[in-house]
Each structure stands twice: as structure tokens, then as C-alpha cells.
Amino acid sequence: MAEGFDLRDEPWIPVRLGGCSSRVGLRELFYRAHEIEDIELPVPPAASGLLRVLAAMTSRIAGSGGVPLCDEDEAENADDWFGLRERILERERFETKAVDAYFDDEALGGRFDLFDAQRPFLQDPRLRAECVDPKGKPNPSGINKLVMGRPTGINGAVLFGHFSDTAPVAVSAAEAAWHLIATLYYGPSGQCTPRRITTVRTGSGDAGPLRKTISFHAWAPDLFTTLLLAVPTPGSGAEGPDSCPWEEEKLPDPLGTLASFTWPGRMLTGRARHAVLLMPSADHTQVVDAYVSWSTHQPPPAVRDPHVILDMPRTGDGAPYARMADGQRALWRDLDALLLVGDSQTQRPSTLDHLPRALAPTLRVRAYGFDQDGQQRDSIWFEATTPPVLTWQQHTSPEATPYPGMAEYVARCHRAAEEVADKLQYAARLAWKLATDPGEDPSGKVKLDPKKYGPWASLALTRYWRAAEETFWDLADPQRIDTPPHPPFVRIALDALDEAIGARSADVRVARARNRARTAIRSALPKPPPTAPGE
């Protein structure tokens, strides 16, 4: 019978290795990171959180000349730190001795064990005693509260499968580890299992630090390079002694003041607002129940996550916020924000700054998103990867930009696509109004009801965005940088409108409405420059 589930050596992380799917533990992952082509974790929010955990571990394991990437002295000078990273990249693999030195450190004890009695990995064993009902009996949350996508409660909504708290279905220990990480980063706010620490039994908590966001990662052909580029640059977190949750001497005080989010470990792994404890089966191969509660109610210290796009509120007032995930929005619509240096409205992820120039032609961008509201509702998660586009990045120094003007052109293409989409939506609503309201003059001024869209707008936009992605990538070519972007998008918008209206255009009134709508779409085309007198 297994005594635990040691994440260092148990195969729990799905990867692509040698062209085949496989599973590895943490130790083998770092041993063979230069051979691993991809992470294949099927739960994107778990993959997003795992990459941050692995990046923090990378900062401890990766080094050169006995100096680790997380060295505070090296971090004082940016050029020294980038030089250190470059020397590590040149080695093309993690040193086996460094991997073992970290994972076999006696000070960490059993902290990489998912079911360790004293310090289970990323968990709080105190929940067993603190999460009790008014009569003092254990009050676990249920396995469905842990597993992302499962309904919770007797009347919970069915999203990703038919599960019920009245007949709980256990998950493997490996899968439980995925959802543990996903909960710590993307968990809900609001009601949770009450936790009694003082005389007060509190049962509400805050959302996870990445909830409802999309994160972006420089993605290399091998995991070794990907992980090194995932370590944030110095200065992105607070200064001071740094540690990850599993490296702390003591469990955190739920009622105490939060420590600063120091670089790089705590800012990547120490921002959780949930406390979790997994309950294993007798043979420790499955998780049959779980406690999910709050970890703190203290306001979090300010820190920027290095893997998110920051946007300013449209009003211009307030603090910047992480770009929200949208399950209906394709990744190419965020590409300009990843390539441009940034301005007062948008800032690209800091880990996409200062990338090694020689690697840029091989680097793609991997995105992980979870479309959620700020409280309890989950809609859809997704993963997407761009082609190798980071050679198009804009830089503050022109000599560092191999394709001058390409980032700006990508932004123009995206802006054109959005402008034409707005015109298409207006035109489809206009056509529906003219075709169905006998009182409207097809040639006169029309006032649209902001609450009534009609069916054509949704149909047209669905068809438009599907075709717009192909059009965008066709335009996004340095050889076409002088091609005006609006006309191709207008053409597909006209086609999308026709498809949405369909054969009904044989009706005279519909035909007139259609012609008026097509004129509205064509208004998105830039006006030609005025002709000079005498030309």
C-alpha cells in the first residue's frame, strides 16, 4: 500500500516527449526538460498555475557557476541577470545535480508529498480541525467543490459532466493535483466551507489571483527554454527574502498580515486566497473528498502578475487590471497587445520583454484562459498558441526590431477588423429593423432600439469572426505591410451579412434593407485622400 503520493517522482504531469504523450513527475520533468516538447495538461487553468510553480522552481534550480537565477545580488543589475540567463540557456539543459539538490533538500522534508500529514504540497492540514460544523463534526466541502467544471450542491448546474454531491466520484491523485493548483489560482469568491479559527466561524472568501483572466507565455520548442523564459525579470516583485509556500518554515497565519510578494517565488506562487486539503483513499491513489476554504481576508500587497496583459479602465480612472478571458474571442485579437511596447492604455506581459533576440524566430505565444465571472460561475476554459510571431515585436531601441513597423501593422489589421465588426453589427440590426418594421422608411433615418438586436447580427458576427481570423493571418506578413487592411475585412463582412439574411433577400423590403445595410458596412472603408486641384 502506498504511503503517500510524492509529486517529485509519481507520474502526474502530462507532457509530449519524443512525439508521444507521457507523464512525468517533477524530478523527471526537470531532468528531461530539454527533450520535452510540450505540456499536455488537459485543464488549462491548472496548466497556467503549474507553469508559475515550475517557473519558481526553475529560478532555484537553474544556475551557472554556483549562482542561481533567483540570486538577489545578480538581480541588482539587470544586465548581469540577463547575462546569467544567457549562460544558462547556452547549457541547453538543467544540471541533474542541481535538480536533485533542490528536490532532496532535507529542509523541505515531505513537502512535495500530496498527502503528507504535516505539510502536504500547497495545502493546509489545519482545515481538518478548523472546518467543522456547529457540533464539532468534520465538514468537508466535497470532491465536486475541488474539481473544476463539476456542479456543486444538490441543485448545481451541469457544465462539464453529470456529477452530484449525493453520489461523489473520486478522482485520481494526479488529477486532484491539477485541480488543487487550478483552485489556488482561479478559485471562486463568496461562500465557501466555514473555517473556525477564533470564536467566529467565517464562511466566505476572495477570488483566486488569476480568476477570469487570460495569461500568456513565451513558448519555445523545448520546455527547458520555455521555463527559463517564464521566470520574471528582477524588479517585478518586492525586494527581500523570498520563499514559495512549500519552502516556508511555518504555515501562514490566516489572521496575520500578508508578507510582500517578493521576486520571484512568492509573486508567482504565494498569492492564493484559498486553503485546500485533499482527503485520499486508503491506498493513496485517489482523492475522495476535499476541504476548500479561505486562506486569508487581508488585502493583498500590490504586485503585477508577469504573464498577463494589463489594461486601463476605459474611463482612464482607476488601477490597471488584467485582461479578462473571453471564450468567444480568438487569440489573434490580442496579438497587437503582445507585440507593441505598450502605452498608457495597455501593457504587454513583462515576461515577453527582453527575450533573447536569437530565440525570437522560434518562439510562439501560448495562452491559457478561463472565462468566469468574479464569483462562482464558470463558463469555458481554453488554450491557444500563436505561430512564431515574436520577431515582429516592437522594441524601445529601433536596432533591436528586425521587422520595423510590423507590430504597428498588426495593430492596424486588428483595429480594422474590430471597426468593420462594429459596422457589421450595426448594419445587421439596421437590416432587421427595416425588414420587419412596416413603419420604417428604408431610405430615411432609423432609430434602433438598444435592447433589440434581431437574429441577423449574431449570425453575421459568428460568420464574420470565423473568416476574419484567416484574413488576419493572410495579411500578417511582412511582405504585405503596405496592404490596406480594411478592404479584405469589408468583403468578408458583406458576405457574412448576405449569409445571415439568406434567401429572404428575394422579398422586396428585405432586399432594400440589405442594400442599405451593405452601404453601412462599406462606410468602414477609409475615404480616399482629396485630389489636389489640377490633377
DRENTORDO-92467 format. One record per residue (C-alpha): residue number from 1; chain; x, y, z. Coordinates in steps of 0.5 Angstrom, whole numbers. Last residue first. Layout:
BEGIN
num/chaine/px/py/pz
NUM/A/X/Y/Z $
...
***
This chain:
BEGIN
num/chaine/px/py/pz
535/A/-10/133/-122 $
534/A/-11/141/-123 $
533/A/-13/142/-116 $
532/A/-11/137/-111 $
531/A/-15/130/-110 $
530/A/-17/129/-103 $
529/A/-15/123/-100 $
528/A/-19/117/-101 $
527/A/-24/115/-95 $
526/A/-22/110/-91 $
525/A/-27/104/-92 $
524/A/-32/103/-86 $
523/A/-37/106/-90 $
522/A/-38/100/-94 $
521/A/-41/97/-88 $
520/A/-47/102/-88 $
519/A/-48/101/-95 $
518/A/-49/94/-94 $
517/A/-54/95/-89 $
516/A/-58/100/-94 $
515/A/-58/94/-99 $
514/A/-60/89/-95 $
513/A/-66/93/-92 $
512/A/-68/94/-100 $
511/A/-67/87/-101 $
510/A/-71/85/-95 $
509/A/-77/90/-97 $
508/A/-77/87/-104 $
507/A/-77/80/-101 $
506/A/-72/76/-105 $
505/A/-67/78/-100 $
504/A/-70/72/-95 $
503/A/-66/67/-99 $
502/A/-60/69/-93 $
501/A/-60/74/-89 $
500/A/-54/72/-85 $
499/A/-51/69/-91 $
498/A/-51/76/-94 $
497/A/-49/80/-88 $
496/A/-43/75/-87 $
495/A/-41/76/-95 $
494/A/-41/84/-94 $
493/A/-37/83/-87 $
492/A/-32/78/-91 $
491/A/-31/84/-96 $
490/A/-30/89/-91 $
489/A/-25/85/-88 $
488/A/-21/85/-94 $
487/A/-22/92/-96 $
486/A/-20/95/-89 $
485/A/-13/92/-88 $
484/A/-9/97/-93 $
483/A/-3/93/-96 $
482/A/3/96/-94 $
481/A/6/91/-89 $
480/A/4/85/-94 $
479/A/11/82/-95 $
478/A/12/83/-87 $
477/A/6/78/-87 $
476/A/0/79/-82 $
475/A/-5/80/-88 $
474/A/-6/73/-89 $
473/A/-6/72/-82 $
472/A/-12/77/-81 $
471/A/-16/74/-87 $
470/A/-16/67/-83 $
469/A/-18/70/-77 $
468/A/-23/75/-80 $
467/A/-27/69/-83 $
466/A/-29/66/-77 $
465/A/-30/73/-74 $
464/A/-35/74/-80 $
463/A/-39/68/-79 $
462/A/-41/69/-72 $
461/A/-42/76/-73 $
460/A/-47/75/-78 $
459/A/-51/70/-74 $
458/A/-51/75/-68 $
457/A/-53/81/-72 $
456/A/-58/77/-76 $
455/A/-63/75/-70 $
454/A/-65/82/-68 $
453/A/-61/86/-64 $
452/A/-67/89/-59 $
451/A/-65/92/-53 $
450/A/-61/99/-56 $
449/A/-67/100/-60 $
448/A/-65/103/-67 $
447/A/-67/110/-69 $
446/A/-67/110/-77 $
445/A/-67/116/-81 $
444/A/-70/115/-88 $
443/A/-69/111/-94 $
442/A/-72/104/-92 $
441/A/-78/108/-89 $
440/A/-80/105/-83 $
439/A/-87/104/-81 $
438/A/-87/97/-84 $
437/A/-82/94/-78 $
436/A/-79/88/-80 $
435/A/-74/89/-86 $
434/A/-72/96/-84 $
433/A/-71/93/-77 $
432/A/-67/87/-79 $
431/A/-63/91/-84 $
430/A/-61/96/-78 $
429/A/-59/91/-74 $
428/A/-55/87/-79 $
427/A/-52/94/-81 $
426/A/-50/96/-74 $
425/A/-47/89/-72 $
424/A/-43/90/-79 $
423/A/-40/97/-77 $
422/A/-38/94/-71 $
421/A/-34/88/-74 $
420/A/-31/93/-79 $
419/A/-28/97/-74 $
418/A/-26/91/-70 $
417/A/-22/88/-76 $
416/A/-19/95/-78 $
415/A/-16/95/-71 $
414/A/-13/88/-71 $
413/A/-10/90/-78 $
412/A/-8/97/-76 $
411/A/-5/93/-69 $
410/A/-1/88/-74 $
409/A/2/94/-78 $
408/A/4/97/-71 $
407/A/8/91/-70 $
406/A/11/90/-77 $
405/A/13/97/-77 $
404/A/21/95/-76 $
403/A/22/88/-77 $
402/A/28/86/-74 $
401/A/27/91/-68 $
400/A/33/91/-64 $
399/A/36/97/-68 $
398/A/30/101/-67 $
397/A/31/101/-59 $
396/A/25/101/-55 $
395/A/23/95/-58 $
394/A/17/93/-62 $
393/A/16/85/-63 $
392/A/15/82/-70 $
391/A/21/77/-68 $
390/A/16/75/-63 $
389/A/11/72/-68 $
388/A/12/64/-68 $
387/A/5/62/-70 $
386/A/0/63/-64 $
385/A/-2/58/-59 $
384/A/-9/57/-56 $
383/A/-12/54/-49 $
382/A/-19/55/-47 $
381/A/-23/55/-41 $
380/A/-31/56/-41 $
379/A/-36/59/-37 $
378/A/-35/58/-29 $
377/A/-40/62/-25 $
376/A/-38/63/-17 $
375/A/-36/70/-16 $
374/A/-32/74/-21 $
373/A/-35/72/-27 $
372/A/-31/66/-31 $
371/A/-28/65/-38 $
370/A/-21/61/-36 $
369/A/-16/63/-41 $
368/A/-9/60/-42 $
367/A/-5/63/-48 $
366/A/2/60/-51 $
365/A/6/65/-55 $
364/A/11/62/-60 $
363/A/18/63/-60 $
362/A/23/60/-65 $
361/A/25/66/-69 $
360/A/25/70/-62 $
359/A/31/66/-60 $
358/A/37/70/-62 $
357/A/34/76/-60 $
356/A/34/73/-52 $
355/A/27/76/-50 $
354/A/28/83/-46 $
353/A/20/84/-45 $
352/A/15/78/-46 $
351/A/16/76/-39 $
350/A/13/83/-37 $
349/A/6/81/-40 $
348/A/4/87/-45 $
347/A/2/94/-42 $
346/A/-4/97/-45 $
345/A/-8/104/-44 $
344/A/-2/109/-42 $
343/A/3/106/-48 $
342/A/6/99/-49 $
341/A/12/96/-53 $
340/A/7/93/-58 $
339/A/8/86/-60 $
338/A/3/82/-54 $
337/A/-2/88/-55 $
336/A/-2/87/-62 $
335/A/-3/80/-61 $
334/A/-10/80/-57 $
333/A/-15/79/-63 $
332/A/-10/74/-65 $
331/A/-12/70/-59 $
330/A/-20/69/-61 $
329/A/-25/72/-57 $
328/A/-31/68/-56 $
327/A/-29/64/-49 $
326/A/-27/71/-47 $
325/A/-21/72/-41 $
324/A/-20/78/-38 $
323/A/-14/83/-39 $
322/A/-11/84/-32 $
321/A/-13/91/-29 $
320/A/-10/98/-29 $
319/A/-12/102/-23 $
318/A/-17/107/-23 $
317/A/-19/113/-28 $
316/A/-18/113/-35 $
315/A/-25/112/-37 $
314/A/-24/106/-41 $
313/A/-20/103/-35 $
312/A/-13/101/-36 $
311/A/-11/95/-39 $
310/A/-5/90/-37 $
309/A/-4/84/-41 $
308/A/-2/78/-36 $
307/A/4/74/-35 $
306/A/8/78/-30 $
305/A/3/78/-25 $
304/A/4/85/-22 $
303/A/4/86/-15 $
302/A/0/90/-10 $
301/A/0/87/-3 $
300/A/-6/83/-2 $
299/A/-12/86/3 $
298/A/-12/81/9 $
297/A/-18/76/9 $
296/A/-14/70/9 $
295/A/-14/63/7 $
294/A/-21/61/5 $
293/A/-24/55/5 $
292/A/-24/48/1 $
291/A/-24/42/4 $
290/A/-23/36/0 $
289/A/-26/29/-1 $
288/A/-25/22/-5 $
287/A/-18/23/-7 $
286/A/-15/17/-11 $
285/A/-8/13/-11 $
284/A/-7/14/-3 $
283/A/-9/7/-2 $
282/A/-14/8/3 $
281/A/-17/14/-1 $
280/A/-14/21/0 $
279/A/-17/27/3 $
278/A/-14/33/0 $
277/A/-14/40/4 $
276/A/-15/47/1 $
275/A/-14/54/3 $
274/A/-16/59/-2 $
273/A/-14/67/-3 $
272/A/-7/64/-6 $
271/A/-2/70/-8 $
270/A/4/66/-6 $
269/A/6/62/-12 $
268/A/9/67/-17 $
267/A/10/73/-13 $
266/A/12/69/-7 $
265/A/18/66/-12 $
264/A/21/71/-16 $
263/A/21/76/-13 $
262/A/18/78/-7 $
261/A/10/79/-6 $
260/A/10/82/1 $
259/A/8/78/7 $
258/A/1/78/9 $
257/A/-1/81/16 $
256/A/-4/76/20 $
255/A/-11/72/21 $
254/A/-9/66/17 $
253/A/-2/66/20 $
252/A/2/62/14 $
251/A/5/55/15 $
250/A/12/55/18 $
249/A/19/54/16 $
248/A/17/57/9 $
247/A/19/53/3 $
246/A/13/50/1 $
245/A/9/56/0 $
244/A/15/59/-4 $
243/A/20/64/-1 $
242/A/24/70/-2 $
241/A/28/75/3 $
240/A/27/82/1 $
239/A/25/86/-5 $
238/A/18/86/-8 $
237/A/16/84/-15 $
236/A/18/86/-22 $
235/A/25/88/-20 $
234/A/28/83/-23 $
233/A/25/79/-29 $
232/A/20/74/-29 $
231/A/22/67/-30 $
230/A/18/64/-35 $
229/A/23/65/-40 $
228/A/27/60/-36 $
227/A/21/55/-36 $
226/A/20/56/-44 $
225/A/28/54/-45 $
224/A/28/48/-41 $
223/A/21/46/-44 $
222/A/23/45/-51 $
221/A/21/48/-58 $
220/A/20/55/-54 $
219/A/13/58/-52 $
218/A/13/65/-49 $
217/A/7/65/-44 $
216/A/1/69/-44 $
215/A/-5/69/-39 $
214/A/-12/70/-39 $
213/A/-16/73/-33 $
212/A/-23/71/-30 $
211/A/-19/69/-23 $
210/A/-12/70/-24 $
209/A/-11/72/-16 $
208/A/-16/67/-14 $
207/A/-23/70/-11 $
206/A/-24/72/-4 $
205/A/-27/68/2 $
204/A/-33/67/5 $
203/A/-35/62/11 $
202/A/-33/65/18 $
201/A/-34/61/24 $
200/A/-32/67/29 $
199/A/-30/64/36 $
198/A/-23/64/33 $
197/A/-20/60/28 $
196/A/-27/57/25 $
195/A/-27/56/18 $
194/A/-33/56/14 $
193/A/-33/52/7 $
192/A/-34/57/2 $
191/A/-39/63/0 $
190/A/-36/68/-4 $
189/A/-30/68/-9 $
188/A/-29/63/-13 $
187/A/-22/59/-15 $
186/A/-17/61/-21 $
185/A/-10/61/-18 $
184/A/-11/56/-12 $
183/A/-17/52/-15 $
182/A/-13/51/-21 $
181/A/-7/48/-17 $
180/A/-11/44/-13 $
179/A/-15/42/-19 $
178/A/-8/39/-22 $
177/A/-6/36/-16 $
176/A/-13/32/-16 $
175/A/-12/29/-23 $
174/A/-5/26/-21 $
173/A/-9/23/-14 $
172/A/-14/20/-19 $
171/A/-21/23/-18 $
170/A/-27/20/-13 $
169/A/-34/21/-16 $
168/A/-39/23/-11 $
167/A/-46/21/-11 $
166/A/-50/26/-7 $
165/A/-46/31/-9 $
164/A/-48/30/-16 $
163/A/-44/29/-22 $
162/A/-46/29/-30 $
161/A/-41/33/-34 $
160/A/-37/39/-36 $
159/A/-43/44/-34 $
158/A/-48/41/-30 $
157/A/-51/47/-26 $
156/A/-52/45/-18 $
155/A/-58/43/-15 $
154/A/-55/38/-10 $
153/A/-49/43/-9 $
152/A/-43/43/-13 $
151/A/-43/42/-21 $
150/A/-36/40/-24 $
149/A/-32/44/-28 $
148/A/-26/45/-24 $
147/A/-26/39/-19 $
146/A/-25/42/-12 $
145/A/-32/43/-10 $
144/A/-34/37/-13 $
143/A/-30/33/-8 $
142/A/-34/35/-2 $
141/A/-33/41/2 $
140/A/-31/37/8 $
139/A/-35/39/15 $
138/A/-32/35/21 $
137/A/-36/34/27 $
136/A/-35/40/32 $
135/A/-43/41/33 $
134/A/-43/47/30 $
133/A/-40/44/24 $
132/A/-32/43/23 $
131/A/-27/46/18 $
130/A/-22/48/23 $
129/A/-19/41/25 $
128/A/-19/38/18 $
127/A/-17/45/16 $
126/A/-11/45/20 $
125/A/-7/41/14 $
124/A/-6/47/10 $
123/A/-5/45/3 $
122/A/1/47/-3 $
121/A/4/40/-2 $
120/A/2/37/4 $
119/A/6/40/10 $
118/A/5/36/17 $
117/A/1/29/15 $
116/A/4/29/8 $
115/A/-1/27/3 $
114/A/1/31/-4 $
113/A/8/30/-2 $
112/A/13/35/-4 $
111/A/13/38/3 $
110/A/16/31/6 $
109/A/22/34/8 $
108/A/24/41/5 $
107/A/29/42/10 $
106/A/32/36/8 $
105/A/34/38/1 $
104/A/32/33/-4 $
103/A/28/36/-9 $
102/A/33/42/-9 $
101/A/40/38/-9 $
100/A/37/33/-14 $
99/A/35/38/-19 $
98/A/42/42/-18 $
97/A/46/35/-19 $
96/A/42/34/-25 $
95/A/44/40/-29 $
94/A/38/43/-33 $
93/A/39/43/-40 $
92/A/41/47/-46 $
91/A/48/50/-43 $
90/A/47/56/-47 $
89/A/41/58/-44 $
88/A/44/58/-37 $
87/A/50/63/-40 $
86/A/44/67/-43 $
85/A/40/67/-36 $
84/A/47/70/-33 $
83/A/48/75/-38 $
82/A/41/77/-37 $
81/A/42/78/-29 $
80/A/48/82/-30 $
79/A/45/87/-35 $
78/A/39/88/-30 $
77/A/44/89/-24 $
76/A/41/88/-17 $
75/A/39/81/-19 $
74/A/46/78/-19 $
73/A/46/80/-12 $
72/A/39/77/-10 $
71/A/40/71/-13 $
70/A/34/68/-16 $
69/A/37/65/-23 $
68/A/42/61/-18 $
67/A/50/63/-18 $
66/A/54/56/-17 $
65/A/58/58/-23 $
64/A/51/58/-27 $
63/A/44/57/-25 $
62/A/38/54/-26 $
61/A/35/50/-20 $
60/A/32/56/-16 $
59/A/29/60/-21 $
58/A/27/54/-24 $
57/A/23/52/-18 $
56/A/19/59/-19 $
55/A/18/58/-26 $
54/A/15/51/-25 $
53/A/10/54/-20 $
52/A/8/59/-25 $
51/A/8/54/-30 $
50/A/3/50/-26 $
49/A/-2/55/-25 $
48/A/-3/56/-32 $
47/A/-3/49/-33 $
46/A/-8/48/-28 $
45/A/-13/54/-31 $
44/A/-12/50/-38 $
43/A/-14/43/-35 $
42/A/-12/38/-40 $
41/A/-5/38/-38 $
40/A/-1/37/-45 $
39/A/6/41/-43 $
38/A/10/41/-49 $
37/A/16/39/-53 $
36/A/20/35/-47 $
35/A/27/34/-49 $
34/A/31/40/-46 $
33/A/26/39/-40 $
32/A/29/32/-39 $
31/A/32/32/-32 $
30/A/27/38/-30 $
29/A/21/34/-32 $
28/A/24/28/-29 $
27/A/24/31/-22 $
26/A/17/34/-22 $
25/A/14/27/-24 $
24/A/13/25/-31 $
23/A/7/23/-36 $
22/A/7/21/-43 $
21/A/4/23/-50 $
20/A/9/22/-56 $
19/A/13/26/-60 $
18/A/19/25/-57 $
17/A/16/27/-50 $
16/A/9/31/-50 $
15/A/8/32/-43 $
14/A/2/30/-38 $
13/A/5/32/-31 $
12/A/3/26/-25 $
11/A/8/21/-26 $
10/A/10/20/-19 $
9/A/17/22/-17 $
8/A/17/29/-15 $
7/A/10/29/-13 $
6/A/11/24/-8 $
5/A/4/21/-7 $
4/A/4/18/0 $
3/A/4/11/4 $
2/A/3/7/-2 $
1/A/0/0/0 $
***
